[in-house]
């Protein structure tokens, strides 16, 4: 292909249009010194580029944003860095160097651009930029294009306001349907999560987790327990969503299904899907109460092999998660959260250890001591004690199902108690190997 003559760039003021700039309130002297910033390529074309001569203020949903890559003025047209622009909108961005494709995903909307092409795709359907092509800054390895095409594809409305010294571009995401259509996704409090979402996207949508827990599933659980009505554990592996679990009051699934959905409704919506596991409550009209999605479900032997590399750490993790999952279940029925009790936790830990090492499973130990005896002996002055036990369940997620399936254990989780301690123990030579105990109590006032 014959090389094309470099196109001369004419400096000009920004005209009214659907544009925005990364340089916010930067003096014109700085802008002037930054001309001829680099070369852009696209389908064999080579462009000289400069920065805009007039600062532009960018608002995304009313919040001022600063982009991390420079803006280019190419033949008098403003081109924007695809990655930093879309990330400022809250979208996840992917770049495939082999195919020269840049993809942005926000909620259930996806837009894809190919370097050197006028054509781009919105949710798989082809559209055309009539006056531009996607370009590549070979120095920064960044895709550039007139950003209005990507913004509108992801559901944003744009408003341009021209000022004497500074122009403003406002991007406001329009209302979109919150009803999911995918079978590997969940919605919590209006925030959508899907398998394969980038970790950066999770942090933008959900914020920082309360904690990050290890697991026996080749992933880390990002635990969000700030509001138990929106409780979710998001599994992250290799910086992507590899699974999630929620028994929150407010979760929504495909076709707007949520808590209490019937087996028929779920079966119809998820026919043929094998990555989602749905739990139905036999003591509440057999309605849906929890969902567990895993990109890769390990066998029991594989999970146990990972567990045995650091069993003490994982047992303490399961105790914390059991408290959270229980409080989410209580929130489903408008019961207040129980508070963590260190003393009750030690009592529960000691009792699970005793059951494992002496190989019995009962609310009463061989000496005849029951839950109240253990709580009082542990130094707690209580007016009420409720104890739940489980054996053979390898982690906090799975033990929930066993307790909800049992009317008495389920009621134990919903009793009007104030505090909870959870203990877990593992002993390979015992009958059940894994043991877990919940010690609920209410103090004397």
N, C-alpha and C positions, 0 to 999 in steps of 0.2 A: 504494500500500500504506500502511495506517495505521501510523504510527510506534508502536512498542511502548514501554510504560513501562519505564524502566531498572530492571533487577532489583537489588534490594538484596543486597549481599554480606555474609555473616556470617563474621566471622573465626573460625576454628576450628583446632585442632591437626590435623596430618596424621594421618589414620587409616591403619591398615595396609592396604597395597594396592600395586598395580604402578605406582609413581610414583617420580620423582626430580627433583632441583632443581639449578639452576645455581649457587646461592649456597652455597659450601662453607665451613662453620665461620664464618659471618658472625654477629656479635653480634645478639641479639634487638632491641636498640635501633635498629640499622640497618634491620632488617626492618620494625619498627613504623612508622618514618618514611617507608617507601616505599609505603604504601598508596595506593589510587586512582591506579595507575600509568598508566592510559590506557584507551582504548576498543577493543573488539574487535567485528568485524562478521562476520556470516555469514548469508546468505539474508535480510537485512532485520532480523535480531535485533541488538541492541546490548547489550553487557555491560560493566559496570564490572569492573575487575580489581584485585587486590592480590597481593602476594607472600605466600608461605607464612610462617607464624609460626615454623616450626622448621627449622633447617638440615638439609639432606640431603646425604649424601656419595654420589657416583656413582663406581662402578667399572665399567670396560668391559674385559672379559677380564683382570680383575685389576689394571688400571692406573687410578689416579685421574684423573678427567677434570674439566675446568672448561669450562662452556658459555659462549658469547660473548653470548647474549641472555638477558633475564630470564625467569623462570618466572611464570605467572599462576595465581591462585586464583580460579576463576569458579564462583560458586554453591557454594562448598565443594569443588569438584573441581579438581585440579591439572592445568593445561594446560601443555604444554612446547613450546618453539620447535622446529619441525620441522627446520629447516636445521642448527642447531648440534648438536642431539641426534644426528641421523643422521651428520653429519660426524664426531662423536666416536666413532661406531661404525665409521668407515672407509668409509661409503657416499658415493657421488656424488649430489648433489642438483641438481634442475632445477626452475625455477619459470616457468610460462607465465602471464603476467598476463592475456592475452586470454581464456584459458579458465579462469583461476583454479585451475589444477591444479599441485600440488606432487608431484614424483616423486623417489623415492630408489632407488638401484641399488647392490647389493653382490654381487659375484660374478655369478651368473646369476639372482639374485632381484631383482625390481622391485616396488615398492609405489607406488600413486598415490592421492592424496587430492584432493578438490575442495572448495573453500571453500563452506560452507553446506550440505554434504551429509553424511548419516550413512553413505552408501555409499563404499567404497573398493575398490581392485583390487589383487590379488596375482597377478602374472604374467598379467594380463589377465582374471582371474576375479573377479567381484563379491562382496564381503563387506559386512557391516553392523556399524557400531558401535551397539550397542543403547541406549547411554546418553550419547551425545555426538555433536557434529558438528565438522567442521574449521572453525576460525575464522581470521580475518585481523586482525592488529594493523595498523591503517591508518597508524599513526605510524611504526612500524619496517618496515612492509611485510614482515611475517613471518607465516607460517602457524603456527597453534597447534592442538594436539590432545592427548588422553591418549596418551602415547607408547608404551604397551604394545602398541597395535595395530601400529604401525610396527615396533617392535622384534621382535615375534614373527613378523611377516611376513618379516623379513629373516633369520630363523633364530636369534634370541637367546632364551635362557632367562633368566627374571628371578627374583631372590631378594631378598626384603625382610627387613631386620633392623631392629627398632625398639630404639633406645637411649634412655637417660635424657635426654641433651642433644642427640644427633645420631642421625638414622636413616641407614641405608645401603641403597642399592639396587645390586645387582650384576647386570650384564648379561654373560652368557657365551654366545658363539656356539656353537651345537651343531655337531657334526660334519655336514658336508654332502658330498654326492657331488662328487668332483673331476673327474668325467668331463664334458667339455664337450659341449654339444649344438648350439652355434652354429658357423657356418662362417666367421665373421669374428673368431675369438678364438684365444688361445693361453694356455697355462698354464705358468708357470715356477716350480718349487719351491713349488707350492701356491698361487701368486698368479695370478689370472686377469686377462687384459688383453683388451679388446675395442675394435674401432673405435668411435669416438664417446665413449669414456670421457673424463671431464674430466681436465685436467692435474692438478688437485688430488687426484683419486682415484689417479692414477699415483704421485704423490709420497707419498701415504699408504701405498700397497701396496708400492712398490718402493724408497722412500726417494729421497734425492738422487742423481742420476746422477754417474758419475765425471767426465763432461764433457758439454757440449752442443755438437754439431757442426752447422755449416751444411751444406746439401745443395743439389743441383740439382733438387729435387723439390717445391719450394714448402712445405717443412717443415723443422723442426730435428730432428736425431737426438739423443735422450736416450740416452747410451751407458752401459750397465751391464756393467762388466767386472771387478767385484770378485771374482767367482768364474766362471771360464770355463766350468764345467759348466752354469752358469745364464745364460750370456751372451745379451743381447738389446739390440737397438737399437729404441727406440720413437720413432716419428715424431710430432711435435706441431705442429699448425697451428691457429691461432685458439683456443688453449687446449683443444684436444681431440685425441684420438688419431686420426691420419690414416693411420697405417701402422705396420708393424713388420717386423723381420727377425731371424731367429735360426737359427743352426746349432748350438745348444747341445746337449749330451748329454742334458739333462733336460727338454727341451720336450715338452709334451703338446698334442694337438689333439683334434678331435672324435672321439668313440668311444674315447678313451684311446689314440689312435694317436700314435706318436712316431718316434724314430730307428729306421731299418730297416724301416718300414712299406712294404708293397708298392704298386705302382701300382694293383693291383686294389682293395686296401683303401681307398686314398685316393680312387680314382675312384668307388667306391660311396658313401663318406661325403660327398663333396663334389660329387656330380653336380649340374650346373647352376650352380655357383658360379664366378664369373669374376673375383673380387677376390684370390684366393689363387694364388700361384705356388709349385709344389712342385718341388724338385730331387732327383733320384735318382742314386745313385752307380753308374755302370756297372762300376766296379772292386770293388764290394762287394755282389754279388747284386742290383744295381739297387734297393737300398733307399733310402728317404727319408733325406736328411741335412740339408736346409735348407728353410725356408719363408719366403716374402716376401709380405706382404699390403699392398696400397695402396688407399686409398679412391679416389684419382684417379691413374692412371698416365699420366704425361706422355709425349708422343712424344719421339723422340731429338732432333728439332730444338728442341722446347720446352725440354728439359733442357739442351741445349748453349747455348741463348740465355742461360739463367740462369747456367750455368757460366762463360761468357765475361765476365760482369760482374765476376768476381773469381777468375780461374783459379788464381792462386798460392795463395790461401787454401784453395780446395777441393782442390788437389793435395796440400797438406800434411795436410789432413783425411783424404784417401783413404789416405795413408801410415799414419797412426795406426790407421785402421779396418782396414786390411789386416793389421796386427800383431795386433789383437784377434780378427779373424775366423779368422786362422791358428791362434792359440792355442786358440780354441774348437774348431776342427777337431782339433787335437792332443789336447785333453781328451777328445773323443769316443772316442779310441783309447788313453786312459790314458797319453799322452805328456806329460812336464812342459812347462810353458810356456817359450818362449824369451824372453830378455830383450831389451829395446830397446838397440840400439847406435847411437850418434850417428855414429861413424866409418863404420860400414857403411852407414848411411843416406846420408851424403854421397857415398860411393862409388857407391851405387845411383842417386842423383840425377844424378850426373855421367854415368853410363853411359846412362841413359834419355835425357838431353839429347843426348848424342853420337849415339845411334841415330836420334833424331828429326831432328836438324839435318843429319846426313849420310845420312839416309834409307836405313838398313839395319836388319836385325833378325836378330841372331845372338848366340850366346854368345861368339863371337870377333869382335873388331873388325877393320877393314881391315888393320891392322898385324900381326894375328895374335895379339894379347893375349887371354887367356882369363880366366875368373873368378878363378883363383888369382893370376894376374899383377896384376889390379886390386886385390885385397885386400891383397897384400903391398906394392904401390906406395902404397896408402893408409895404410900405417903399422901394419897389424895383423900380429901374429905368430901364425899359426894352424896347426893340424894338419889341419883339414878345412874345406872350403868346399862349399856347395851353392847353386846359383843357379837361380831360376825367373824366366822372362821372360814378359811378355804384351804384346800390342799390339792396339789396336782396342777394348778394353773401357773404357767411360767412367768407371767408378768401382770402388771396392774390393769392393762387394757382387757386381757382375757378373763381376769377374775370378775370383772364387772358383770359379764354375761351370766356367770354361774350364780351370782348373788341376785340379779334381777329375775332369773328364771325361778328362783325359790321365793315363795310368798313371804316366808318369815324373814329371810335375809334382806329382801327388798324393803320390807317394812322397817327393819332395823336401820337401814340407811336413811329413812325418812322420819324417824323418831325425832321429837322436839328436844334434841340435846344441844349442848353448847360447845363441846370440845371433842376432838378426835385425835387419837394416836394410832399409827399404823406400824406394824412390825412384820418383817419378812425374813425367812431363813431358808437355806438350801442345804440338804444333806443327801448325798448320792446313795447312801446305804439304807435310807429309810424307805418306807412303803410308797410315799407320795413324792418324795424329793423336794418339792416346793411347798412352803407353808406361808400363809398370810393371815394376820389377825387385825381386826378393827376394834378399838376400845373407845366407844363413845361414853361421855358422861356429862352430867349436869351438877354443878356445885351447889352446896347449901348457900342460900342467900343470907 
